[in-house]
Amino acid sequence: MYELMPNEKKFVQIINIKESGFVEFNFAVGEAVMNVELLLPYRAFIEFCQNNRVSFFTKEQENELLIDNKNWKYGLN
């Protein structure tokens, strides 16, 4: 088992589960707005989540991410 950045809290947010069996998701370390969008086969996603001891984004983090994405998209910084 290999855990990325073991001393940091990690989060995932599932965006979509595709018919092909892939899971599209956001992965964040520390804070929600600093995230990457990833795509893994379902089994690899489960293993990734277990290995990294992730939590799902809270509602507050999801709202923070929505606001940040709008700011980037429309330049409202």
Rosetta blueprint (number, residue, H / E / L):
1 M L
2 Y L
3 E L
4 L L
5 M L
6 P L
7 N L
8 E L
9 K L
10 K E
11 F E
12 V E
13 Q E
14 I E
15 I E
16 N E
17 I E
18 K L
19 E L
20 S L
21 G L
22 F E
23 V E
24 E E
25 F E
26 N E
27 F E
28 A E
29 V E
30 G L
31 E L
32 A L
33 V L
34 M L
35 N E
36 V E
37 E E
38 L E
39 L E
40 L E
41 P E
42 Y H
43 R H
44 A H
45 F H
46 I H
47 E H
48 F H
49 C H
50 Q H
51 N H
52 N H
53 R L
54 V L
55 S E
56 F E
57 F L
58 T L
59 K H
60 E H
61 Q H
62 E H
63 N H
64 E H
65 L H
66 L H
67 I H
68 D H
69 N H
70 K H
71 N H
72 W H
73 K H
74 Y H
75 G L
76 L L
77 N L
